[in-house]
């Protein structure tokens, strides 16, 4: 990430489109001054061909072995690679190039950020993605509204701090990131807490106009974050949760999609809006990409060879609000508060060099 430039996101997508179109047997994508893919007919042809070839490969895998775990994993991986590619084609056609550019000041913050650790389930999104997220949050935030970041490896707090003058709090387990955030925005209140095993400080309960999170994308860990986000949210009509989430994990790997989405209403949350493919996550050279490709189908296919050069994964941005008048069952409310709130006083994080 250290060498990232303002136009790099667009350049990576542009390069991948060329490889993908060649694998699909299509002519090179036609670009314009404002779009990476400007021709509607090309967009339709690429989408149809990609879906068709993915289905053919899926049927081949199904015919080889219907019951084995490895075959199911390969089919799931094929769908993930294929869906990411479809999303990038749609983005190239629908989005103006300027939407993929990051500001020089925020690029400087990202250049100094510690290297992502798979142990912390870190996969940094592109700098332009973080700025898109912050802009969406600011669009609904009162001028002096209080914001909580539940995990902040994407440095959303720094993107917000450059434009928002209200209080911003950050909870993050990786102390390297907390050091980096406080060096660049010392006025932010930061807490070093493991959001899987630790609780939300009781003084932060019901205190925030906006809660922002990009949790792990499996069922259990996502809800570890979401329950804390819900508890931190103010009881106010304008209060919102902004969650980055990729639905592919629960849809194809966990087989828990229905249960996952139904659970929102059960705990008193409504999905107000979904911004499709709002965030892009650079994959090349990451441990995540190596893990993904290790489960890729072993078939002789130009399309599968192209998928190996997939530049980005994605997540959507979900805006959530509390359902007005919702009453949680008393025993459920008691359990959530017992499990997700820490009754002890938790002091804000201080960088080591600032401790006397």
Secondary structure, DSSP 8 states (H G I E B T S, - for coil): -TT--TTHHHHHHHHHHHHHHHHTT-------SS-SS--HHHHHHHHHHHHHHHHHHHHHHHHH-SS-HHHHHHHHHHHHHHHHHHHHHHHHHHS-GGGG---HHHHHHHHTS----GGGT---B-HHHHHHHHHHHHHHS-TT--EEEE--TT-HHHHHHTT--S-EEEE-S-HHHHHHHHHH-TTSEEE---TTTS-EEGGGTT-BSEEEE---SSHHHHHHHHHHHHHHB-SSTT-EEEEEE-THIIIIIS--HHHHHHHHHHTTEEEEEEEEEEEEEE-TT-HHHHHHHHTS-----HHHHHHTT--EEEEEEEEEEE-TT----HHHHHHHHHHHEE-S-------GGG--
